[in-house]
Amino acid sequence: MIWEAVFQPFAEFGFMRRALLGCVAISIGATPVGVFLMLRRMSLTGDAMAHAILPGAAVGYLVAGLSLGAMTIGGLVAGMAVALLSGFVTRVTALREDASLAAFYLISLALGVLIVSTRGSNVDLMHVLFGTVLALDDAALILLCSIASLSVLILALVFRPLVLECADPQFLRSVSGLSAVTHFTFLALVVMNLVGGFHALGTLMAVGIMILPAAAARFWADSIGGLITVAVVVAILSSLTGLLLSYHYSLPSGPAIILVAGMAYGVSLILGPVGGLVAQAVPRRHSET
Amino acid sequence: MSAAIAFENLTLGYDRLPAVSRLDAAIDEGSLTAIVGPNGAGKSTLLKGVTGALAPLDGKVRFGSLSRDDIAYLPQQSEIDRSFPLSVVDLVAMGLWREIGPFGWLGRARRARVDAAIAAVGLTGFEARPIGSLSGGQMQRVLFARLLLQDARLVLLDEPFTAIDARTMTDLIRVVQRWHGEGRTVLAVLHDHETVRTHFPDTLMLARELVAHGPTSNVLTAENQFRARQMCEACAGPPHDCGKSAA
């Protein structure tokens, strides 16, 4: 019974194993970045960046068709351009980061939809928007795993300045010149992981695996290490469950994975011990100190 | 005594509107100086000019034996995100940044110094507390502990005792006096003249321009305070209308 429901799909079908590996890679790479996005109150920035990637991927598609390399490079270039331009505008003008980012990503998105619709069919647009997790080839898997590894490595390198940049940016600026470097490195991490994620889940759903597990983790852990651990576990379990649901009930896999993560968030919101609804309603004993 | 910082015809401001105008003054090394003046007199702006966060519109800040790396600065409104999952130890240990940088190991000896700083501000036992659970006064103690670890030769405090209880203030003033005893230069923006009279030997009174600078008893006179208020009322409109300081 359990064998048939949980293990058989993966034992029998290579595409399911590939999908799972791809999703685990994305979970390990993107989810810790999502935790920092949440802690920096930039959860919606992830969404904006995901839209910004679209025209790059579209230009890549225009030049080389459904080519992994061209769409990846296009996405990276477009994402970094929007991140750098909006960061630049924020630092030299009075416009706040959310407004400048919104301006650039909206321009970018309109451009992307225009390019896709002049040349591609609706099927292609759906591919870019919603990904093809059940059709990951070797090259795509290698790309996803490389991005995850690189992302974890970079995050480890910038971890301390990043924590400081999130918690007390003024202090970081007063003791070190790393503030701007840290900020842009972090945005680069966001773009990189979204580009990786969109091959599997699409540009829009890739944000889901970044943010939802992080938001769920907030109700279970109150240290950074704890948050990252819980978020990655939630992301992996959501991927597994989502893939199985999509297999058994013929659902589109990307949205299924994200909806499971969404349910994990909902359950955490209600039952989570750190500020969850139940925990708030039940009076607690006072701690010693 | 040599000057730790010298302001030379210093004009600071935002969007080309001066908030501090043509200031000439020298802060002696090892002095404990209060900066006083009416609201909008440019007190906080002056500290930002010293840290380098604000570039002078005119004139300069000259450092004598010190450099900008010797500065520890406590802003009036810290940008600390209190909901960020950090413990008291985490936040205080940030004071060691110049020593350990992004990769250095905290280690046992440094951890002992972190604990000593926490003890010095009376927060022993609070080490593991998340910063989000602290009261305003406790948070200010934590920030002072971090300043202690920064081990800076020049300490800048912007209204450090605002909105904290008397007990906390007494404890924190003891920390300030300890810095003074160790020969560090301390500049503090303060509102309460009673505190200034009791604890600060020197005072610099500012009303966009320098009103007076010297021993506190000579500076905090009724006449100077009246003059400062008048000068600031003259500046109550847009700063560029402010009499000769705009010239």
Interface residues (C-beta under 8 A of the other chain):
Chain A: L39 L157 V158 R160 P161 V163 L164 C166 A167 D168 P169 Q170 F171 L172 R173 S174 V175 S176 L178 A221 D222 S223 I224 G226 L227 T289
Chain B: T51 A53 I71 Y73 P75 S78 E79 I80 D81 F84 P85 L86 S87 L91 M94 W97 R98 G101 P102 F103 G125 F126 R129 P130 R146 Q150
